[in-house]
Amino acid sequence: MSSRLGIIDLGTNTFHLLIAEKNGAHFKTVFHESRPARIGLGGINKRIITPEAVGRALDVLSYFREKLDSFDVNPGNTFAFGTSAIRNAENKQEFCSEILSKTNISITVIDGNREAEYIYHGVRHGADIGEQPSLIMDIGGGSVEFIIGNRSQIFWKQSFEIGGQRLMEKFMRNDPLSQADRKNLYNHFEENLIPLANAVHQYAPGKLVGSSGTFDTLVDIDFHYRTDNWPPSTQTDFNIPLDEFYRAYALILSRNHDERLLIPGMIELRVDMIVVAVCLVDYVLKTYGISEIQVSKYALKEGVLAELMAQ
């Protein structure tokens, strides 16, 4: 009987597979891979998963199925979670049925609240966020989760449907982003993040703790700039100095697609979405007067793992 667990995070942009093995009270990672599926592309603001997106999802999940089988993970020990693009799609039932029939992967669609909880548990395991309240932020392609919490508890959490793919399709009409579009983007943040403004006012978080895509890439860009190298693969807790964030921010916003791709540490998957994402980070830092950025390499899938271990 294999004690391995397979966890799949079906993000709007990227699908992630984590295979872990129970080792006493802990787990060790046996296999981990992320692949672009871009299921939000072209349909996210229309609330559908397009036929092309279904095709891309099937390609990635068929590959994940081969990996799960080759690592001997029981179907009963495989947990797949659908997030923003799937939960808001009018054809989510059809999508999940097709995936199940063709890959035997059963998808659990979770709401934004549950997603935020998993992210918190993952982030907390990857980084020591301390006793003071922190603002945890996970920028996905479909939604952005904000959690205010410390190392022992959540004080407040909410998921906002303002993910990178949505923002790109609405606001990125020029590349580089025009001054006018940037202004519209920031107005959009202001209108949509009122509940966050109230929570920040109430709990006064001292730092921003980022997880997922954009923040991982910002860490990579920082390491390439300072050390000419990728960050150590075993490290999960990072700090990005504010001036380093703004150095990367200026580079990202002043360049077009091809020029951004030349930034050391940049990856193809992130090269466009990072534009609107760093704008959101900038908005949060400036609006709430936050001057410290910490990054946790752990997010939703590690949070799921932490919860499964606790059971």
Backbone torsions as a table, in degrees:
resi	resn	phi	psi	omega
1	MET	NA	113.6	-177.8
2	SER	-73.5	135.7	179.2
3	SER	-98.8	19.5	-179.0
4	ARG	-82.8	146.7	177.4
5	LEU	-117.4	140.5	174.5
6	GLY	-114.5	127.3	178.7
7	ILE	-123.1	128.1	179.9
8	ILE	-119.6	127.7	175.7
9	ASP	-107.1	111.9	-179.6
10	LEU	-93.7	84.2	-179.8
11	GLY	-77.1	170.7	-178.5
12	THR	-67.1	-33.0	-177.3
13	ASN	-104.9	-44.8	-169.2
14	THR	-127.8	139.6	170.5
15	PHE	-102.2	138.1	-179.2
16	HIS	-120.8	139.1	173.5
17	LEU	-121.5	129.3	176.2
18	LEU	-125.3	123.4	174.2
19	ILE	-114.0	124.1	-176.0
20	ALA	-130.4	156.8	-176.8
21	GLU	-122.7	135.1	-179.9
22	LYS	-70.3	135.0	-176.8
23	ASN	-139.7	85.1	-172.5
24	GLY	65.5	-125.8	-179.8
25	ALA	-86.5	-3.3	-175.9
26	HIS	-117.4	172.0	174.9
27	PHE	-121.4	146.6	169.0
28	LYS	-116.8	143.9	-178.5
29	THR	-75.1	126.3	179.3
30	VAL	-95.9	-37.6	-177.2
31	PHE	-154.9	143.7	-179.8
32	HIS	-151.7	125.5	176.4
33	GLU	-149.0	145.6	175.3
34	SER	-119.2	136.3	178.3
35	ARG	-134.2	141.6	178.7
36	PRO	-70.3	131.4	174.2
37	ALA	-121.2	-25.0	176.4
38	ARG	45.6	51.6	-177.2
39	ILE	-73.9	-10.3	177.9
40	GLY	-86.3	-17.0	-172.4
41	LEU	-56.4	124.0	174.1
42	GLY	77.6	-13.0	-176.1
43	GLY	-127.9	-11.9	-169.1
44	ILE	-60.3	-40.6	-179.0
45	ASN	-81.3	-6.4	176.1
46	LYS	-102.4	1.7	179.1
47	ARG	63.5	37.2	173.2
48	ILE	-136.2	155.3	169.9
49	ILE	-101.2	115.1	-173.9
50	THR	-69.1	159.3	177.8
51	PRO	-56.4	-37.0	178.2
52	GLU	-63.1	-40.8	-179.5
53	ALA	-66.2	-38.4	177.1
54	VAL	-61.6	-42.3	178.0
55	GLY	-59.4	-45.3	179.2
56	ARG	-64.7	-39.9	178.9
57	ALA	-61.6	-43.8	-180.0
58	LEU	-63.1	-39.6	178.2
59	ASP	-59.2	-50.0	-177.1
60	VAL	-66.5	-43.6	-175.7
61	LEU	-73.0	-26.8	174.4
62	SER	-67.0	-39.3	176.0
63	TYR	-64.7	-43.5	178.0
64	PHE	-61.6	-39.1	179.1
65	ARG	-60.1	-43.3	177.6
66	GLU	-59.9	-42.3	-179.8
67	LYS	-65.4	-44.3	179.8
68	LEU	-59.6	-42.0	179.8
69	ASP	-67.4	-43.1	-176.2
70	SER	-69.7	-24.4	176.2
71	PHE	-96.3	7.7	171.2
72	ASP	66.0	40.4	179.4
73	VAL	-92.1	124.0	178.7
74	ASN	-65.9	142.1	175.8
75	PRO	-53.1	-34.7	179.2
76	GLY	-69.6	-15.0	179.0
77	ASN	-107.0	16.8	178.7
78	THR	-109.3	125.9	-176.4
79	PHE	-123.8	117.6	-178.4
80	ALA	-117.7	131.6	-174.8
81	PHE	-120.1	126.9	176.4
82	GLY	-98.1	136.0	-176.9
83	THR	-115.5	-144.3	-166.2
84	SER	-46.1	-53.9	-175.2
85	ALA	-62.2	-36.2	-178.1
86	ILE	-78.4	-45.6	-174.8
87	ARG	-65.6	-24.8	-179.4
88	ASN	-96.6	-1.5	-176.5
89	ALA	-82.5	135.0	178.4
90	GLU	-68.7	-23.2	179.3
91	ASN	-102.2	29.9	-176.4
92	LYS	-65.1	-35.7	179.3
93	GLN	-59.6	-49.8	-179.5
94	GLU	-61.9	-42.2	-179.7
95	PHE	-59.1	-52.0	-177.4
96	CYS	-64.0	-37.6	179.0
97	SER	-64.6	-43.1	-179.1
98	GLU	-64.9	-41.7	178.0
99	ILE	-61.6	-45.2	-178.6
100	LEU	-62.2	-45.5	-176.3
101	SER	-69.8	-30.5	-176.1
102	LYS	-95.5	-21.1	-177.2
103	THR	-127.2	-5.6	-174.3
104	ASN	56.7	31.7	173.8
105	ILE	-107.6	120.5	-178.2
106	SER	-94.4	122.5	-174.6
107	ILE	-96.7	129.4	171.5
108	THR	-98.6	119.3	179.5
109	VAL	-89.1	123.6	-177.2
110	ILE	-109.8	151.1	177.9
111	ASP	-82.7	172.1	-175.0
112	GLY	-62.6	-31.8	179.5
113	ASN	-65.4	-46.1	179.5
114	ARG	-66.1	-39.7	178.7
115	GLU	-59.7	-45.1	179.5
116	ALA	-61.5	-39.5	178.7
117	GLU	-63.3	-46.7	178.9
118	TYR	-60.6	-42.9	-179.3
119	ILE	-61.2	-44.4	178.5
120	TYR	-56.9	-47.5	-178.2
121	HIS	-64.3	-37.7	177.5
122	GLY	-66.1	-50.2	-178.3
123	VAL	-57.4	-44.6	-177.9
124	ARG	-63.9	-32.0	177.7
125	HIS	-77.7	-26.9	-177.1
126	GLY	-87.6	-24.8	-174.4
127	ALA	-141.3	146.8	175.1
128	ASP	-86.4	102.8	-174.8
129	ILE	-88.2	-7.1	172.1
130	GLY	85.5	-175.5	-174.5
131	GLU	-87.6	-28.2	-178.2
132	GLN	-75.9	151.9	177.5
133	PRO	-61.6	136.9	175.4
134	SER	-121.6	154.4	174.3
135	LEU	-98.7	108.8	-179.7
136	ILE	-91.7	136.8	-173.9
137	MET	-139.9	128.1	178.9
138	ASP	-125.6	111.9	-176.8
139	ILE	-95.0	107.4	176.7
140	GLY	-98.1	-177.0	177.7
141	GLY	-76.2	-29.4	-177.1
142	GLY	-105.6	-44.0	-178.0
143	SER	-130.2	164.8	173.7
144	VAL	-123.7	126.1	177.0
145	GLU	-99.0	132.6	172.7
146	PHE	-118.0	131.3	177.9
147	ILE	-132.5	132.6	170.5
148	ILE	-105.7	120.9	-177.5
149	GLY	-163.4	170.8	171.9
150	ASN	-119.6	-167.2	-173.8
151	ARG	-66.4	-17.3	-177.0
152	SER	-110.1	-16.6	-179.2
153	GLN	-158.6	161.9	174.4
154	ILE	-95.2	131.6	175.0
155	PHE	-95.4	-33.3	-175.4
156	TRP	-160.9	147.7	176.5
157	LYS	-154.0	148.0	173.4
158	GLN	-159.7	146.6	177.0
159	SER	-106.4	134.3	-179.1
160	PHE	-119.7	135.6	-177.9
161	GLU	-83.4	61.5	179.9
162	ILE	-127.5	41.1	-178.3
163	GLY	-69.0	168.8	-173.0
164	GLY	-58.5	-40.4	-179.5
165	GLN	-66.3	-41.8	177.6
166	ARG	-60.2	-46.2	-177.1
167	LEU	-65.9	-40.4	179.7
168	MET	-61.4	-45.7	-177.2
169	GLU	-68.8	-26.2	179.5
170	LYS	-86.9	-40.0	-166.7
171	PHE	-117.2	-17.9	-173.5
172	MET	-91.4	74.9	-177.6
173	ARG	-86.3	-19.7	177.2
174	ASN	-128.6	152.2	176.7
175	ASP	-135.3	114.4	2.2
176	PRO	-61.5	158.2	178.9
177	LEU	-57.9	130.4	-179.5
178	SER	-77.4	160.2	177.9
179	GLN	-56.4	-42.5	-178.2
180	ALA	-65.5	-43.1	179.2
181	ASP	-68.0	-34.7	178.2
182	ARG	-64.6	-41.7	178.8
183	LYS	-61.9	-43.7	177.2
184	ASN	-61.8	-39.0	178.8
185	LEU	-61.9	-47.6	-179.4
186	TYR	-66.0	-35.4	174.5
187	ASN	-63.4	-38.9	178.2
188	HIS	-61.7	-42.5	177.1
189	PHE	-60.0	-47.9	-176.5
190	GLU	-59.4	-43.6	-179.3
191	GLU	-67.7	-37.2	-172.6
192	ASN	-89.7	-15.7	-174.4
193	LEU	-107.3	24.2	179.2
194	ILE	-56.6	-44.1	178.0
195	PRO	-61.0	-32.4	177.8
196	LEU	-68.1	-42.9	179.2
197	ALA	-57.4	-41.7	179.2
198	ASN	-65.3	-41.6	-179.0
199	ALA	-67.7	-40.1	178.8
200	VAL	-63.7	-40.3	178.0
201	HIS	-60.8	-40.7	-177.5
202	GLN	-72.7	-42.5	-171.9
203	TYR	-104.9	-9.7	176.4
204	ALA	44.6	61.8	178.8
205	PRO	-63.8	141.7	-175.4
206	GLY	-89.4	-20.6	-179.2
207	LYS	-147.9	164.3	176.9
208	LEU	-100.4	130.5	175.2
209	VAL	-116.9	113.0	-176.0
210	GLY	-99.2	148.7	172.2
211	SER	-140.1	157.4	177.7
212	SER	78.5	172.9	-178.2
213	GLY	-0.8	-82.1	-173.9
214	THR	-57.8	-44.2	-177.4
215	PHE	-68.1	-37.4	175.9
216	ASP	-60.3	-42.8	-179.9
217	THR	-67.3	-38.4	176.8
218	LEU	-62.3	-37.8	175.8
219	VAL	-63.7	-44.3	179.3
220	ASP	-61.3	-42.1	179.9
221	ILE	-64.7	-41.3	178.3
222	ASP	-61.4	-46.7	-179.1
223	PHE	-64.4	-41.2	178.2
224	HIS	-63.2	-38.7	-179.1
225	TYR	-67.3	-42.7	-175.2
226	ARG	-86.6	-34.7	-171.3
227	THR	-124.1	-4.1	-176.6
228	ASP	63.0	23.8	-174.7
229	ASN	-144.2	163.1	173.1
230	TRP	-74.8	154.6	177.4
231	PRO	-65.5	156.1	178.9
232	PRO	-59.5	134.7	-173.0
233	SER	-69.1	-19.5	-178.0
234	THR	-88.4	-14.2	-178.0
235	GLN	-80.0	135.7	-179.0
236	THR	-122.5	-5.5	-175.6
237	ASP	-122.0	118.6	-175.2
238	PHE	-131.1	157.6	169.6
239	ASN	-120.9	136.7	173.4
240	ILE	-111.5	114.4	177.8
241	PRO	-60.3	145.1	-176.5
242	LEU	-57.5	-41.4	-178.0
243	ASP	-69.0	-27.6	175.7
244	GLU	-71.2	-38.6	176.0
245	PHE	-59.9	-45.5	-177.2
246	TYR	-72.1	-24.5	172.9
247	ARG	-65.4	-46.5	179.7
248	ALA	-66.9	-41.1	180.0
249	TYR	-57.2	-45.9	-179.5
250	ALA	-64.1	-41.2	178.0
251	LEU	-62.9	-46.9	-175.4
252	ILE	-63.9	-41.4	-175.7
253	LEU	-79.7	-19.9	-176.9
254	SER	-92.3	-8.6	-174.1
255	ARG	-111.2	160.3	173.1
256	ASN	-94.9	-179.4	-175.1
257	HIS	-47.6	-55.0	-176.1
258	ASP	-65.3	-37.0	-179.7
259	GLU	-71.2	-37.2	178.4
260	ARG	-64.9	-34.0	-178.9
261	LEU	-62.2	-22.4	-179.2
262	LEU	-84.5	-8.0	177.8
263	ILE	-66.9	123.4	-179.1
264	PRO	-59.0	127.0	-179.0
265	GLY	103.5	-17.2	179.3
266	MET	-72.8	145.2	173.8
267	ILE	-122.4	153.3	-176.1
268	GLU	-54.3	-42.1	-177.0
269	LEU	-58.5	-30.9	-170.8
270	ARG	-104.1	-6.1	-162.7
271	VAL	-62.1	-28.7	-179.8
272	ASP	-97.6	-44.7	-176.9
273	MET	-64.4	-26.0	-177.7
274	ILE	-63.9	-23.2	-179.8
275	VAL	-62.8	-54.4	-179.3
276	VAL	-70.8	-30.6	-178.8
277	ALA	-66.7	-43.8	179.8
278	VAL	-69.8	-26.1	174.0
279	CYS	-63.9	-41.2	178.2
280	LEU	-65.4	-41.5	177.7
281	VAL	-61.4	-45.9	179.2
282	ASP	-59.3	-45.3	179.6
283	TYR	-57.9	-45.7	-178.3
284	VAL	-65.1	-45.6	-179.5
285	LEU	-60.2	-48.5	-174.9
286	LYS	-72.6	-44.4	-175.6
287	THR	-65.4	-37.4	-175.2
288	TYR	-104.6	9.3	175.4
289	GLY	60.2	40.7	-179.7
290	ILE	-99.7	135.2	-175.7
291	SER	-124.9	12.0	179.9
292	GLU	-130.1	133.9	178.7
293	ILE	-122.7	123.1	174.4
294	GLN	-115.1	149.5	179.7
295	VAL	-128.5	133.9	173.2
296	SER	-109.0	130.2	178.9
297	LYS	-74.9	-11.0	179.8
298	TYR	-95.2	142.3	179.6
299	ALA	-143.1	-137.1	-171.4
300	LEU	-54.1	-51.3	-172.5
301	LYS	-65.5	-35.7	177.0
302	GLU	-71.3	-28.1	175.5
303	GLY	-67.9	-38.9	176.7
304	VAL	-62.5	-45.6	179.3
305	LEU	-58.2	-45.9	-179.9
306	ALA	-60.4	-40.4	179.1
307	GLU	-68.8	-40.5	179.2
308	LEU	-63.7	-36.7	179.0
309	MET	-66.5	-36.2	-176.9
310	ALA	-70.3	-20.2	-177.2
311	GLN	-74.8	NA	NA
